[in-house]
Amino acid sequence: MSKPKFSYSELALMNWVYQDKGFRFLTKFVAGSSSFDPQYHEIVDRDADGKYIDNVINGSSSTSWSQEKQKVHGDRIISLTRSLGGTLNVNCGNLTKLGYLSYHAPLSSGDERANFAAKFAKLDLLHTALLRSTAKGRTWYAEEGKALYEAAHEKREAKRKSAERMVVLCAEFTMEPELSDELRAMVPDGLKLPLPSRKIIRPIGTATVIAETEKRLTIENVSHFEDWLRYGRGTYRINRWPVQGREPNLYVEPWAIMVDHANDDIAAKLREIDVDDVESFDRTGNHHMKLILPLLIRMHSHLKQNNAAREDIMREAIESFTANPDVKPR
């Protein structure tokens, strides 16, 4: 009989379960035909009563947690997702079929689930399947699985190293010049300025490529330039933003790479050029707007007066008709 084959995620999951310190297990909420990512439980401490303290990793953090705790939880999710090959939803069917993990369904008979939960200060197994390590799985991992995982991991790291390099990322913006506070204070209510706009590609930061296909490049270590977002007055619109996905599975399409195989020098140079260009664009816009704004204000005032005169004439005509409905208006 041929030996079973395993995906990288399956081997990485076994590496996570059969680690040396403490113990680990999985739970998975079961509801009809819906599919949910497993929750990953790490047990390393007990409370004062000797009960296990559940340290769970899942895809959503509690909104009642502090910002610091959410950050720690988020970092754990990213780290675990990365270690499992980019997904938390590892298919455990093959591993349970082989007996390397035990699967206890929510409605399974016997006291094993209840006895297991009783060892914890808090562990809710309602509507939840329980996946645990087995003696068979531990033996297999020690004798075969660990070597398989390490070989797969080494191959994966070598592939990553062959793709790894710095890139400068870009985005497409539509931008208008940023007017000074002095000019903005001169603009009366209702006057819409005829500001010119331009569509440009701007460098917005750097990233490290770790994998690539013809249509996308997987990236990490995304670092935005300090002033890529302009000055915050709504004088820009982002037409195309480069970074897609969620950590640790961020990616960009080829158009988003301004410079491939980049370094800090070219990144700094492009940022300098962009900042100088934006400032020049603003200066030019302010210079010409200072010249034409008085004309625009006069035009706006005259049109406003014309509109007021029109309303007066219309009102007089209506009042005259109402007073003498049989007299034809002149």
ROLO-944507 format. One record per residue (C-alpha): residue in three letters; x, y, z. Coordinates in nm, 2 decimals. Layout:
! residues N
+---------+--------+--------+--------+
| residuo |      u |      v |      w |
+---------+--------+--------+--------+
|     ALA |      X |      Y |      Z |
...
+---------+--------+--------+--------+
END
This chain:
! residues 330
+---------+--------+--------+--------+
| residuo |      u |      v |      w |
+---------+--------+--------+--------+
|     MET |   0.00 |   0.00 |   0.00 |
|     SER |   0.14 |   0.34 |  -0.10 |
|     LYS |   0.20 |   0.59 |   0.17 |
|     PRO |  -0.05 |   0.87 |   0.21 |
|     LYS |   0.05 |   1.21 |   0.07 |
|     PHE |   0.01 |   1.53 |   0.28 |
|     SER |  -0.03 |   1.90 |   0.19 |
|     TYR |   0.20 |   2.15 |   0.34 |
|     SER |  -0.08 |   2.28 |   0.56 |
|     GLU |  -0.16 |   1.93 |   0.69 |
|     LEU |   0.21 |   1.87 |   0.79 |
|     ALA |   0.23 |   2.22 |   0.94 |
|     LEU |  -0.08 |   2.15 |   1.14 |
|     MET |   0.07 |   1.83 |   1.28 |
|     ASN |   0.39 |   2.03 |   1.36 |
|     TRP |   0.17 |   2.28 |   1.56 |
|     VAL |  -0.03 |   2.01 |   1.74 |
|     TYR |   0.26 |   1.78 |   1.83 |
|     GLN |   0.49 |   2.04 |   1.98 |
|     ASP |   0.68 |   1.97 |   2.30 |
|     LYS |   0.55 |   2.23 |   2.54 |
|     GLY |   0.20 |   2.21 |   2.69 |
|     PHE |  -0.07 |   2.07 |   2.46 |
|     ARG |  -0.28 |   2.19 |   2.18 |
|     PHE |  -0.61 |   2.10 |   2.02 |
|     LEU |  -0.87 |   2.23 |   1.78 |
|     THR |  -1.25 |   2.30 |   1.79 |
|     LYS |  -1.48 |   2.37 |   1.50 |
|     PHE |  -1.83 |   2.51 |   1.53 |
|     VAL |  -2.08 |   2.29 |   1.33 |
|     ALA |  -2.40 |   2.44 |   1.20 |
|     GLY |  -2.58 |   2.25 |   0.92 |
|     SER |  -2.39 |   2.28 |   0.59 |
|     SER |  -2.21 |   2.60 |   0.69 |
|     SER |  -1.83 |   2.59 |   0.71 |
|     PHE |  -1.63 |   2.77 |   0.98 |
|     ASP |  -1.26 |   2.80 |   1.03 |
|     PRO |  -1.13 |   2.59 |   1.32 |
|     GLN |  -1.03 |   2.75 |   1.65 |
|     TYR |  -0.68 |   2.67 |   1.77 |
|     HIS |  -0.63 |   2.62 |   2.15 |
|     GLU |  -0.29 |   2.64 |   2.33 |
|     ILE |  -0.27 |   2.53 |   2.69 |
|     VAL |   0.03 |   2.63 |   2.89 |
|     ASP |  -0.11 |   2.75 |   3.23 |
|     ARG |  -0.35 |   2.65 |   3.50 |
|     ASP |  -0.56 |   2.87 |   3.74 |
|     ALA |  -0.55 |   2.85 |   4.12 |
|     ASP |  -0.78 |   2.55 |   4.12 |
|     GLY |  -0.56 |   2.36 |   3.88 |
|     LYS |  -0.80 |   2.41 |   3.59 |
|     TYR |  -0.65 |   2.46 |   3.24 |
|     ILE |  -0.66 |   2.82 |   3.11 |
|     ASP |  -0.78 |   2.82 |   2.75 |
|     ASN |  -0.57 |   3.03 |   2.52 |
|     VAL |  -0.76 |   3.03 |   2.19 |
|     ILE |  -0.66 |   3.17 |   1.85 |
|     ASN |  -0.94 |   3.24 |   1.61 |
|     GLY |  -1.02 |   3.47 |   1.32 |
|     SER |  -1.21 |   3.73 |   1.51 |
|     SER |  -1.10 |   3.93 |   1.82 |
|     SER |  -1.34 |   4.04 |   2.09 |
|     THR |  -1.46 |   4.41 |   2.06 |
|     SER |  -1.45 |   4.43 |   2.43 |
|     TRP |  -1.08 |   4.37 |   2.44 |
|     SER |  -0.83 |   4.65 |   2.49 |
|     GLN |  -0.65 |   4.78 |   2.18 |
|     GLU |  -0.33 |   4.62 |   2.31 |
|     LYS |  -0.49 |   4.28 |   2.35 |
|     GLN |  -0.65 |   4.30 |   2.01 |
|     LYS |  -0.31 |   4.38 |   1.86 |
|     VAL |  -0.15 |   4.08 |   2.04 |
|     HIS |  -0.44 |   3.85 |   1.93 |
|     GLY |  -0.41 |   3.98 |   1.57 |
|     ASP |  -0.03 |   3.92 |   1.56 |
|     ARG |  -0.10 |   3.56 |   1.69 |
|     ILE |  -0.35 |   3.50 |   1.41 |
|     ILE |  -0.11 |   3.63 |   1.14 |
|     SER |   0.18 |   3.42 |   1.28 |
|     LEU |  -0.03 |   3.11 |   1.30 |
|     THR |  -0.18 |   3.16 |   0.96 |
|     ARG |   0.16 |   3.21 |   0.81 |
|     SER |   0.30 |   2.90 |   0.98 |
|     LEU |   0.01 |   2.69 |   0.84 |
|     GLY |   0.08 |   2.79 |   0.48 |
|     GLY |  -0.15 |   3.09 |   0.46 |
|     THR |  -0.48 |   2.95 |   0.59 |
|     LEU |  -0.65 |   2.87 |   0.92 |
|     ASN |  -0.90 |   2.65 |   0.75 |
|     VAL |  -0.69 |   2.34 |   0.72 |
|     ASN |  -0.88 |   2.03 |   0.60 |
|     CYS |  -0.85 |   1.78 |   0.88 |
|     GLY |  -1.04 |   1.49 |   0.70 |
|     ASN |  -0.73 |   1.30 |   0.59 |
|     LEU |  -0.56 |   1.33 |   0.93 |
|     THR |  -0.87 |   1.21 |   1.12 |
|     LYS |  -0.92 |   0.92 |   0.88 |
|     LEU |  -0.56 |   0.81 |   0.94 |
|     GLY |  -0.61 |   0.84 |   1.32 |
|     TYR |  -0.35 |   1.11 |   1.36 |
|     LEU |  -0.62 |   1.34 |   1.50 |
|     SER |  -0.93 |   1.23 |   1.69 |
|     TYR |  -1.27 |   1.38 |   1.59 |
|     HIS |  -1.55 |   1.41 |   1.84 |
|     ALA |  -1.87 |   1.53 |   1.69 |
|     PRO |  -2.10 |   1.77 |   1.88 |
|     LEU |  -2.37 |   1.49 |   1.92 |
|     SER |  -2.13 |   1.21 |   1.98 |
|     SER |  -2.21 |   0.97 |   2.26 |
|     GLY |  -2.00 |   0.90 |   2.57 |
|     ASP |  -1.85 |   1.12 |   2.84 |
|     GLU |  -1.52 |   1.20 |   2.67 |
|     ARG |  -1.62 |   1.55 |   2.55 |
|     ALA |  -1.77 |   1.64 |   2.89 |
|     ASN |  -1.48 |   1.50 |   3.09 |
|     PHE |  -1.23 |   1.69 |   2.87 |
|     ALA |  -1.42 |   2.02 |   2.91 |
|     ALA |  -1.44 |   1.97 |   3.29 |
|     LYS |  -1.06 |   2.01 |   3.30 |
|     PHE |  -1.09 |   2.37 |   3.20 |
|     ALA |  -1.18 |   2.69 |   3.38 |
|     LYS |  -1.39 |   2.77 |   3.08 |
|     LEU |  -1.44 |   2.57 |   2.76 |
|     ASP |  -1.77 |   2.58 |   2.57 |
|     LEU |  -1.82 |   2.28 |   2.34 |
|     LEU |  -2.18 |   2.35 |   2.25 |
|     HIS |  -2.24 |   2.27 |   1.88 |
|     THR |  -1.87 |   2.23 |   1.85 |
|     ALA |  -1.66 |   1.95 |   1.72 |
|     LEU |  -1.34 |   1.86 |   1.92 |
|     LEU |  -1.02 |   1.75 |   1.74 |
|     ARG |  -0.74 |   1.62 |   1.96 |
|     SER |  -0.40 |   1.46 |   1.94 |
|     THR |  -0.38 |   1.08 |   1.95 |
|     ALA |  -0.11 |   0.84 |   2.06 |
|     LYS |  -0.09 |   0.71 |   1.70 |
|     GLY |  -0.05 |   1.06 |   1.57 |
|     ARG |   0.22 |   1.14 |   1.81 |
|     THR |   0.42 |   0.83 |   1.73 |
|     TRP |   0.37 |   0.89 |   1.35 |
|     TYR |   0.49 |   1.25 |   1.38 |
|     ALA |   0.80 |   1.15 |   1.58 |
|     GLU |   0.89 |   0.87 |   1.34 |
|     GLU |   0.79 |   1.02 |   1.00 |
|     GLY |   0.58 |   1.34 |   1.02 |
|     LYS |   0.84 |   1.57 |   1.16 |
|     ALA |   1.10 |   1.48 |   0.88 |
|     LEU |   0.83 |   1.53 |   0.62 |
|     TYR |   0.73 |   1.87 |   0.76 |
|     GLU |   1.09 |   1.99 |   0.78 |
|     ALA |   1.17 |   1.88 |   0.42 |
|     ALA |   0.85 |   2.06 |   0.30 |
|     HIS |   0.93 |   2.36 |   0.50 |
|     GLU |   1.28 |   2.38 |   0.37 |
|     LYS |   1.16 |   2.35 |   0.01 |
|     ARG |   0.90 |   2.63 |   0.08 |
|     GLU |   1.17 |   2.86 |   0.23 |
|     ALA |   1.40 |   2.80 |  -0.06 |
|     LYS |   1.12 |   2.90 |  -0.31 |
|     ARG |   1.06 |   3.21 |  -0.10 |
|     LYS |   1.42 |   3.30 |  -0.10 |
|     SER |   1.44 |   3.27 |  -0.48 |
|     ALA |   1.15 |   3.52 |  -0.51 |
|     GLU |   1.25 |   3.76 |  -0.23 |
|     ARG |   1.34 |   4.12 |  -0.31 |
|     MET |   1.24 |   4.48 |  -0.24 |
|     VAL |   0.99 |   4.66 |  -0.46 |
|     VAL |   0.86 |   5.02 |  -0.47 |
|     LEU |   0.48 |   5.02 |  -0.48 |
|     CYS |   0.27 |   5.28 |  -0.66 |
|     ALA |  -0.09 |   5.38 |  -0.67 |
|     GLU |  -0.30 |   5.59 |  -0.92 |
|     PHE |  -0.44 |   5.92 |  -0.79 |
|     THR |  -0.66 |   6.20 |  -0.93 |
|     MET |  -0.53 |   6.52 |  -0.76 |
|     GLU |  -0.62 |   6.89 |  -0.74 |
|     PRO |  -0.38 |   7.16 |  -0.61 |
|     GLU |  -0.40 |   7.22 |  -0.24 |
|     LEU |  -0.50 |   7.59 |  -0.19 |
|     SER |  -0.36 |   7.80 |   0.09 |
|     ASP |  -0.58 |   7.90 |   0.39 |
|     GLU |  -0.56 |   8.26 |   0.28 |
|     LEU |  -0.72 |   8.18 |  -0.06 |
|     ARG |  -0.98 |   7.95 |   0.08 |
|     ALA |  -1.09 |   8.22 |   0.32 |
|     MET |  -1.16 |   8.45 |   0.03 |
|     VAL |  -1.40 |   8.21 |  -0.15 |
|     PRO |  -1.76 |   8.30 |  -0.09 |
|     ASP |  -2.03 |   8.04 |  -0.01 |
|     GLY |  -2.16 |   7.88 |  -0.33 |
|     LEU |  -1.86 |   7.95 |  -0.55 |
|     LYS |  -1.72 |   7.63 |  -0.69 |
|     LEU |  -1.36 |   7.68 |  -0.80 |
|     PRO |  -1.25 |   7.56 |  -1.14 |
|     LEU |  -0.95 |   7.37 |  -1.01 |
|     PRO |  -0.75 |   7.17 |  -1.25 |
|     SER |  -0.70 |   6.80 |  -1.18 |
|     ARG |  -0.45 |   6.54 |  -1.30 |
|     LYS |  -0.43 |   6.17 |  -1.29 |
|     ILE |  -0.08 |   6.05 |  -1.18 |
|     ILE |   0.10 |   5.74 |  -1.06 |
|     ARG |   0.26 |   5.81 |  -0.72 |
|     PRO |   0.51 |   5.60 |  -0.53 |
|     ILE |   0.35 |   5.51 |  -0.19 |
|     GLY |   0.60 |   5.28 |  -0.02 |
|     THR |   0.80 |   4.97 |  -0.03 |
|     ALA |   0.74 |   4.59 |   0.03 |
|     THR |   0.92 |   4.26 |   0.02 |
|     VAL |   0.81 |   4.01 |  -0.25 |
|     ILE |   0.81 |   3.65 |  -0.12 |
|     ALA |   0.63 |   3.47 |  -0.40 |
|     GLU |   0.50 |   3.54 |  -0.74 |
|     THR |   0.29 |   3.42 |  -1.03 |
|     GLU |   0.21 |   3.57 |  -1.37 |
|     LYS |  -0.08 |   3.76 |  -1.23 |
|     ARG |   0.02 |   3.85 |  -0.87 |
|     LEU |   0.31 |   3.90 |  -0.63 |
|     THR |   0.27 |   3.80 |  -0.26 |
|     ILE |   0.43 |   4.06 |  -0.04 |
|     GLU |   0.50 |   4.14 |   0.33 |
|     ASN |   0.68 |   4.41 |   0.52 |
|     VAL |   0.47 |   4.68 |   0.36 |
|     SER |   0.61 |   5.02 |   0.46 |
|     HIS |   0.43 |   5.34 |   0.34 |
|     PHE |   0.61 |   5.66 |   0.28 |
|     GLU |   0.54 |   5.91 |   0.56 |
|     ASP |   0.36 |   6.16 |   0.34 |
|     TRP |   0.21 |   5.95 |   0.07 |
|     LEU |  -0.15 |   6.05 |   0.17 |
|     ARG |  -0.10 |   6.42 |   0.10 |
|     TYR |  -0.23 |   6.66 |   0.36 |
|     GLY |  -0.57 |   6.53 |   0.43 |
|     ARG |  -0.80 |   6.80 |   0.28 |
|     GLY |  -0.97 |   6.58 |   0.02 |
|     THR |  -0.77 |   6.71 |  -0.27 |
|     TYR |  -0.71 |   6.36 |  -0.40 |
|     ARG |  -0.90 |   6.05 |  -0.51 |
|     ILE |  -0.74 |   5.71 |  -0.51 |
|     ASN |  -0.84 |   5.54 |  -0.84 |
|     ARG |  -0.64 |   5.22 |  -0.79 |
|     TRP |  -0.48 |   5.10 |  -0.47 |
|     PRO |  -0.21 |   4.84 |  -0.50 |
|     VAL |  -0.22 |   4.63 |  -0.18 |
|     GLN |  -0.49 |   4.36 |  -0.17 |
|     GLY |  -0.58 |   4.07 |   0.06 |
|     ARG |  -0.53 |   4.04 |   0.44 |
|     GLU |  -0.21 |   3.97 |   0.64 |
|     PRO |  -0.03 |   3.74 |   0.60 |
|     ASN |  -0.17 |   3.70 |   0.25 |
|     LEU |  -0.11 |   4.04 |   0.11 |
|     TYR |  -0.05 |   4.07 |  -0.27 |
|     VAL |  -0.03 |   4.32 |  -0.55 |
|     GLU |  -0.08 |   4.29 |  -0.93 |
|     PRO |   0.22 |   4.36 |  -1.16 |
|     TRP |   0.10 |   4.71 |  -1.25 |
|     ALA |   0.15 |   4.82 |  -0.89 |
|     ILE |   0.53 |   4.76 |  -0.90 |
|     MET |   0.70 |   5.09 |  -0.98 |
|     VAL |   1.05 |   4.95 |  -0.94 |
|     ASP |   1.14 |   4.58 |  -0.91 |
|     HIS |   1.45 |   4.47 |  -0.74 |
|     ALA |   1.47 |   4.81 |  -0.57 |
|     ASN |   1.67 |   4.94 |  -0.27 |
|     ASP |   1.65 |   5.21 |  -0.01 |
|     ASP |   1.83 |   5.46 |  -0.24 |
|     ILE |   1.59 |   5.45 |  -0.53 |
|     ALA |   1.29 |   5.44 |  -0.29 |
|     ALA |   1.41 |   5.76 |  -0.12 |
|     LYS |   1.49 |   5.93 |  -0.45 |
|     LEU |   1.14 |   5.86 |  -0.59 |
|     ARG |   0.98 |   5.98 |  -0.27 |
|     GLU |   1.18 |   6.30 |  -0.29 |
|     ILE |   1.08 |   6.35 |  -0.66 |
|     ASP |   0.71 |   6.29 |  -0.57 |
|     VAL |   0.72 |   6.54 |  -0.28 |
|     ASP |   0.89 |   6.81 |  -0.48 |
|     ASP |   0.64 |   6.75 |  -0.77 |
|     VAL |   0.33 |   6.78 |  -0.54 |
|     GLU |   0.47 |   7.09 |  -0.38 |
|     SER |   0.54 |   7.25 |  -0.72 |
|     PHE |   0.19 |   7.15 |  -0.84 |
|     ASP |   0.04 |   7.32 |  -0.53 |
|     ARG |   0.25 |   7.64 |  -0.58 |
|     THR |   0.15 |   7.67 |  -0.95 |
|     GLY |  -0.22 |   7.62 |  -0.86 |
|     ASN |  -0.20 |   7.88 |  -0.58 |
|     HIS |  -0.02 |   8.13 |  -0.80 |
|     HIS |  -0.28 |   8.12 |  -1.08 |
|     MET |  -0.58 |   8.10 |  -0.85 |
|     LYS |  -0.46 |   8.42 |  -0.68 |
|     LEU |  -0.48 |   8.59 |  -1.02 |
|     ILE |  -0.81 |   8.46 |  -1.13 |
|     LEU |  -1.00 |   8.44 |  -0.79 |
|     PRO |  -1.09 |   8.82 |  -0.79 |
|     LEU |  -1.25 |   8.78 |  -1.13 |
|     LEU |  -1.44 |   8.47 |  -1.02 |
|     ILE |  -1.56 |   8.65 |  -0.71 |
|     ARG |  -1.69 |   8.94 |  -0.91 |
|     MET |  -1.86 |   8.71 |  -1.16 |
|     HIS |  -2.02 |   8.52 |  -0.87 |
|     SER |  -2.14 |   8.84 |  -0.71 |
|     HIS |  -2.29 |   8.97 |  -1.04 |
|     LEU |  -2.46 |   8.64 |  -1.11 |
|     LYS |  -2.60 |   8.64 |  -0.75 |
|     GLN |  -2.73 |   8.99 |  -0.81 |
|     ASN |  -2.89 |   8.89 |  -1.14 |
|     ASN |  -3.06 |   8.60 |  -0.97 |
|     ALA |  -3.20 |   8.83 |  -0.70 |
|     ALA |  -3.33 |   9.07 |  -0.96 |
|     ARG |  -3.49 |   8.78 |  -1.15 |
|     GLU |  -3.67 |   8.67 |  -0.83 |
|     ASP |  -3.79 |   9.02 |  -0.77 |
|     ILE |  -3.93 |   9.05 |  -1.12 |
|     MET |  -4.10 |   8.71 |  -1.10 |
|     ARG |  -4.25 |   8.80 |  -0.76 |
|     GLU |  -4.38 |   9.14 |  -0.89 |
|     ALA |  -4.54 |   8.97 |  -1.19 |
|     ILE |  -4.72 |   8.71 |  -0.97 |
|     GLU |  -4.83 |   8.97 |  -0.72 |
|     SER |  -4.97 |   9.19 |  -1.00 |
|     PHE |  -5.16 |   8.90 |  -1.15 |
|     THR |  -5.30 |   8.80 |  -0.81 |
|     ALA |  -5.43 |   9.16 |  -0.75 |
|     ASN |  -5.58 |   9.20 |  -1.10 |
|     PRO |  -5.63 |   8.86 |  -1.26 |
|     ASP |  -5.83 |   9.00 |  -1.56 |
|     VAL |  -5.56 |   9.24 |  -1.67 |
|     LYS |  -5.31 |   9.10 |  -1.92 |
|     PRO |  -4.95 |   9.12 |  -1.80 |
|     ARG |  -4.73 |   9.36 |  -2.00 |
+---------+--------+--------+--------+
END
